[in-house]
Amino acid sequence: MLGLELVVLLGLATLLGNVLSKHMRITPPVVLLVAGVLLGFIPALREVHLRPDVVLLLFLPVLLYWESLNTSLSQVRIHLRGIVLLSTVLVITTAASVAATAHALGLPWGPAWVLGAAVAPTDATALGIVGRLLPRSQVTVLRAESLVNDGTALVVYGVAVGIAIGREHLVASHVGWLFVRAYAGGALVGAAIAWMAVRARRRIREDPLQGQALMLLVPFTTYLIAEEIGASGVVAVVVCGLIMSQVVPRAVRADMRLQANAFWTVATHLLNGSLFVLVGLELHSSVKRLSADDLSWAVFTTLAATAVVIGVRLCHLYASAYLIRSLDRRPKQRTLRFSNRSRLVSGLCGFRGAVSLAAVLAVPLRNGSGAPFPDRDVIVFVTGGVIVLTLLQGLVLPAAVRWAQLPRDTTPEQELHLAETIATQEALEALPRLTATLGISDDVADRLRVEYDNHLTFIRARADGDEEHPALRKEQEYRTLRLALVASERATLVRLRDERRIDDTVLRQLVTRLDNEEVGLAPHQPSD
């Protein structure tokens, strides 16, 4: 029964934590961590521990796949060099610096490297905090960094855990081979699974249910196969997701895309929230198992590790920028540069989250000889503390962004206007040809031509920014009236059901149609 109770409590904690975070204006992960700590006071939940391999396989594939699906591949190509440096050099430097600091404070080298690897990667899902504050190019670099650096960190993490439990040995050539196998093997597995998924999608294009089942299997299958051959499951999932992001608009039907978007948004929200709550539970347990002296030492280690994480990130951002400037003076490279103030903002965006949580929860309870894993409670406590302290940077980010005076990024708006204008114009140009090909009557073609002409006028008026333009006013009046009519139709259908003049199945079918119409009429909400 505890399993069902845990599911309900995790769901409630995630729901209430997100609601409270909005009222309190605190970033949701911090509230969820606190909720997990409070749940730890329930006696039955104190011994809740997920198997280490389950943590990585259950949470990471879904979270990373969804983030990679929503990452701009074109922007990744443009800023590839900076992303690679952030995802490799910065991660290894951070892990080594944290490990050296923790060792200097009394932690053995094995657990110190595990700690360093756990807190080295940034978190893609936590970037929603700043998604609307920064220019698109800067957000894309941060998001791509947090996706790819997970692979580097988990290779270091795997080696560190293996050495700590006596299953790995530290030889430069061996570690180098592990990195090559992780990245090259992961990329090949991700590309292969994406290719097979696309072919399978085309075969079941007319079956939405099977299409959704396939999409659900893709990240787990990709991660599992890559890990089984010794490659990086993280890199495989990210590569697969980036490829699928380019194929989905062509290979997947509109209704299936809408269903998938709704499902994955909810699923990743619940999984990410549950992960923070679970680490809160682990924090509670680790604190109870630490003595007063050990707790004081762990708190000091947490502060030191956080300072190192932030300091190393800032140093890398400035040092790598000036190094690239000295080596590459091409005019194109100059257009990609960020200002010194924007680098400081990027430095404050080094949030830790899901991957660090999954990694620390996956630390084995015992080593190869059966003895308890050395200083596991300290690693859990320090990692949780670093996550909280880095997330608290989100509280000062709005002020930092205002200080940085970042230029307003109008590129997305310009591209949106360009895309809508060209698509509408080419649709009008294709109308006569399609009318003849499909054998459509002139009356229907003329009706559609008027609709597209009106829509094109609306697009141009919106781009001019004149809110009093007749086209904008007419569009707003049209949407308002249509939404009112949809609400009237829905009320009528419910009344007919209540009067038992139609069946519930008929009601659901017609209400679904009205729901789709209402969603299409509702004002567009920009995404993060």
N, C-alpha and C positions, 0 to 999 in steps of 0.2 A: 504493500500500500504506500510505502514511503516514496516509491518512484512516481506515482500519480500525484501525491502531495507536493513533491519537489517540482514537478512540471507546473502545477497550478501556482505555487509560490513564486517560481521564476517568472511566470507570465505576469502575475500581479505586481511583482517588484519592478519589472521592466515597464509596465504600463504606468504605475504610480510614480516611478522615478522620473520618467520623461515628462509627465504632467507637472510634477513639482519643480523640475529644473526650469521649465518655462516661467512659472510663477516667481521662482527665486532668482531667475536670471543667472543660473550657474550651468556650466556645461554638463549635459546629461551623464557622461561616463563617471564623473565625480560623484554625483548623486547615487548612481547605481552601485558604485563601489561601497558607499556608505550603507546602502540598503543591504548589501551582502553581509557587511560586518554586523549589522543589527540582526539579520536572520541567524547569524551564528550564535546568538543567545538562546535560540530554540534548541533544547537538548538533542532532539532527534536528528537535527541537521548538522551537528558538530562533526559527525563521522562521515559526512558525504564526501566521497572522493571519486572522481572519474578516472578510469584507466588512462594512463599517459598517452597511449597510441590512439585512443578514442578521441581525445581532445583535439589532436592535430587533424585527424581524418574527418571529424564531424564538423568542426567550425571553419577551418582555414579554406578548404576548397570552395565552399559557397561564397564566403565573404570576398575572397580574392577574385573569383570568377565574375561576380557581379560588378566589382569595381573596375576590372579590366574591360568589361563590356561597355562601361560608361566613360572610358578614357579615350581621348582624342589621339588616334594613331598618327595623324599628320603632324600634330604638335610634338609628339614623341620623336618623330624623325628629325624635326627641326632642331630640337634641343637634346639630341641623343648624347653628345659628348658630355655635357654637364650632368645628365641623368646617370650615365655610366659611372662617372667619378663619384657622384653622391651615393650610388648604390653599391659600390665596391670599396673604393679607397676610404671613404668616410666611415662605412660600417666597420671595416677591419680596424681602422684607427680608433674608433670609439670603443669597440670591444676590448682592444688591447689596453687603452687608457683606463677604462673602468676596471679591468682585471688587475692592472698594476696598482691602481689606487686601493682597491679592496684588499689586495694582498699586503700592501703596506700597512693597512689597518688591522691585519691579523687573520684574514681569510686565506685558507690554503689555495695554491695555484689552481687546482682542478675546479673547485666550486667558484673561484674568482672568475675563471674564464666562462663558466656556465652563466654566471651573473652578467658578465660583459656582453656575451652573445645575446642574452635575453633582452637586454635594454638597448641594444644597438639599433634595431630597425625602427623606423617611424611607422605611423599607422595611417592607412588610406581612409578608413572609415571615419576617423576623428577629424578629417579635413573639412567635413561639413560645417564645422565651426566658422571657417574663414572663406567658404566657397564664394560668398557674395561680396566679400570685402576686397579681394585681390583681383588683378587682371587675369584674364583667362590663361595666358601663357605661363604666368607664375604658378597658378593653381595646377596646371597640367604637369609642370616640372615636379612640383611637390607630390602630386598623386602618383606619377610614374616612378619617382624615386621610392616611394613607400611600397609600391608593388614589387619592384625588382629587388630592392635591398633585403626583402624577406628571404630570398633565396640565398644570398651571401651570408646573412646572419644565421640561418638554420644550418648551413654547412659548418660554420664555426661552432655553433651550438652542438651539433651532432658529434664533432670531433672532441669537444670539451667534455660532454657527457660520457662518450666512449672511453676517454682517458680516465675520467673519474671513477668509472666502474670497472676499468681494467680490460675493455674490449678493443681499444684503439691504441696506436702508438704515434708519437709526435716525430715525424720525419718530414722534412721540407718537400721532398719529391712525392711522398704519399699524400700530403695535404694538397699540393698542387694538382695532383691527379684527381682528388676528390672535387676540387673546384671545376676542373675541366669537365669531368663526368656530370657534375650537377647541372652546369649551364648548357653544355652541348647536348647531353642526353635529354635534359628537360625540354629544351627547345624542339628537338626532334620528336619527342613524344607528343608535345602539345600540338605541333603542326600535323602529325599523323592523325591524332584523334579528331582535330578540327576537320581534316579532309574527309574522314569517314563519317563524321557527324553531318557534314553538308550533304554528302551522297545519301545518307539515310533520311535526312530531312526531305529531300526531293522525292523520295519514294513514298513517303507518308504525308505529303503536302496536304492532302484532302482529309486528314484525320487529326483534328486539333488535340484530342486527348492523348494519342500516342506521341504527337509532337512535343507536348509538354513533358511527358514521361522521359523522352529522349533527352530533352534539355536538362532535366533534373539529374540524369545519370552522367552527363558529360563531365562536370567538374570532379565528381567523385572517382569516376573511371580514370580520368587523366591523372589525377593525383596518385591514385593507387598504383597504376602501372609504372609511373615514373619512380615512385619510391621502391617498388619491387625490384627494379633493375639497378638501383643505387643512384638514380638521377634525382634532381630536385623537383619534388611535386609542386612546389610553389612556382618555379619558372615554367613548368609544363602548363599549369593552369592559367598563368598570365598570358603566355604565348597563345594558347588555345582561345582564351577570351578575346584577345586583341584581333585574332584572325576572324573569329565569329562575329565580332562587331562590324567588320567590313562586309560580311556575307549575309547577315540577317536581313537587311532591307531588301535583298534580292530573292533570297531563298525561302523566306517565311511569310506566310499570309498575314494580313493586317489583324484579323481577329486573334490569331495566335500570338502576335507580338503584344497586343494589349493584355491578353491573359497572362503572358509571361512577365510583363512589366509589373502588373499588380501582384503576382505571386512572389516574385523575387524581392520586390521592395519590402513586403511584409516579412518574408522569411529571413532576410538579412537583418532587418531591424530587430526581430526577436532573438536571433542567434547572437548578434553583437551585444545586445542588452543582457542576455543571459550569461554571456561570457564575463562581463564586468561584475555581475552579481556573484557568480561562482568564485571569482578571484577574491571578492570581498569575504566570502565564506572561508576561503583558504587563509586570508589575512587574519581573520579572527582566530582560527585554529593555530596559526603559527605564533601569534602573540601569546596565546595561553600556554604554549609549550616553551616559550623563552623565559629565562629567569630575568630578574630586574636588571642585573648587570648586562646580560646579553641584549636586552631590549634597548638599553641606553646606547650600547655599542652599535646596534642595528640602525637606530635612528640617526646616529652620527654618520654611519656608512651611507645611509640613504641620502642625506644632505650632500655628502661629498660626491657620491655617484651622480646625482642630479647636476651639480655644478660642473663636473667633468663632461657630462653629456652635452650640456648647453655650450660650454666653453669650446670644446672640440669642434662642435658644429659651426659656431661662428668663425673660428679660426680657419676651418676648411673653406667656408664659403668665400672669405676674403682672399685667402692665399691662392686657391685654385683659380679665381677670377683673374688675379694679376699675373699668374703663371701663363694662363691661356692668352692674355693680352700681349705678353712679351713674345710668345711663340707664334701667334696667329694674328697678323695685322690686316687681313683681307677686309675690304669694305663690307662684305656680307656679314662677317663676324661682328662688326661694330653694331650692326642693327639688332643683334641678339643680346646685347649687353643689358644688364640690370644696374640700376644706380646703387650706390653704397647704402643708401637708406632702405631701399627695397631688399637688399641682402640681410640687413638687420631684421626686417620683418620675416623673411624666410627663415632666419635663424630661430625666431620665436615660434615658428610653425613646426618645430620638430617634436610633435606630440608622440607619445608612446601609447599603445593600446592593444588591439586584438592579438597581434602576433606575439607580443611580449607576454600577454596573458596566457595564450595557448602554450607557449614555450615553457613558462614557469610551472604551469599546471602539469606539463608533460614530464617534468623532472622525475626520474624513478624514485620510488620510496626506498628501494634498497639497491646496493651495488652488486657486483657479480658474486661476491662471497656470501651474500645474504645479510650483511650488516646494513644498518640504516645509511642512506645517502648522506655524506658529510654536509652539515650546515644547510640542509634543505629548507628548514624553516626560515633561516636568515635570508636565503636567496628569494623565497616567496615574499617575505616582508619588504625587503629592499626593492624588489621589482615593482611591487604594488605601490610603494611610496614614490618611486621615480615616475610611475605612470601618473599618479595624482598630481605631483608637483609640475610635471611638464604640461599636463592638461590645464592647470591653473594659469599657465601663460595666456590661455585664451581670454582671460579676464582683462588683460592689458593690451590685447591685440588691437581692438578698435582705436584706442588712443595712439598706439604705435603706427597704425595705418594713417591716421590723421597727421601725425608728426612727419611721416615719410613723404606726405604730399604726392602720393602715387597718382599718375595721370589716369583719368577716367578711361576705361577700356571700352571704346565704341565699336571695336571690330566685330564682336558677335552680332550687334544690332545691324551693322552694315551688311554682314554676310546673310543675316536673316532676310533683310529687305531685298538684297540681290537675288537670293534663292527663290523667294516667293514671286518676285517680279518676273524673272526669267521663266520659271515653271508655268506661271499663268499665261505669259505671252506665247510660249511654245505650245501650250494646250489649245489656245485660240487658233494658232497656226495649223495645228493638227486636226482641228474640228472638221473642216470640209473633207479631208481625206478619210477620217474615221467614219464620218457620216455616210460617205459613198461605200466604204468597205463593208460596214455593218448593215447597210440598207435601212438607215434611220430616216424618218420623214423630215421634211424641211421645218415643220412646225416645232418639232422637238429640238432640232438643231438650233433654230432661232431662239428658243427659250433658254437653252444652255449658253448661247452666245451672249445674251443679255446678262445672265448671271455672272459669267466670267468677266464681261466688261465692267460690271458694277464692282466686282471684287478687285479688279486691277485699279480702278479709280480709288477704292478704299485703301489699298496698299500704298499708293502714291501719296494720298492725303495724310495717312498716318506717318509716313516718312518726313513730311514737311513739318510736322509737329503743331499744326494748327487745329486745336481742339474744337474750334467753332466751325470747321469746314462742314458743308452740308453732307458730304459723303460719310464723314465720321458720325454725325448726328443721326443720319438715317440708319446706319449700321447698328448703332446703339439702340435706337428705337425698335429696329427689327428684332434684335436679339432679346430685348426685354419682352416684347409681345410674344415671340415664339416660346420663350421660357414660361410665360404665364399660361399659354395655351397647352404646353406640355403638362404643367401642373394640373390644369383643369381636366385634361384627358385622363391623367393618372387617378385623380379623385373619382372620376366617373367609373373607371374600371374597378376600383376598390368597392364602390357602392354596388355595382352590378354583382360582384362576388358576394358581398354581404347579403344581398337580396336573393342569392342562390340562383341567379339567372345565368351565370357563367361559372365554370370550374376553376379551381386554383391553378391548374396547369395552364389554362388559357390566360389567366391573369399574369402569371409569371412570364409567359412568352411575350405578351404585349408590353408589360412593364419593362422588360429587358430592352425591347426596341426603343421605348421612350427614354430609358436611362442612357442609352448610347447617343440618342439625339440631344439630350440635355448636356452630356459631357462635351459634345462637339460645339454647343452654343456657349458654354461657360467661358469666361475670360481665361486666357492662357496664363498659367503660373510658371514663371521661370524656374528652372531647376538649378540646383547647386552645381 
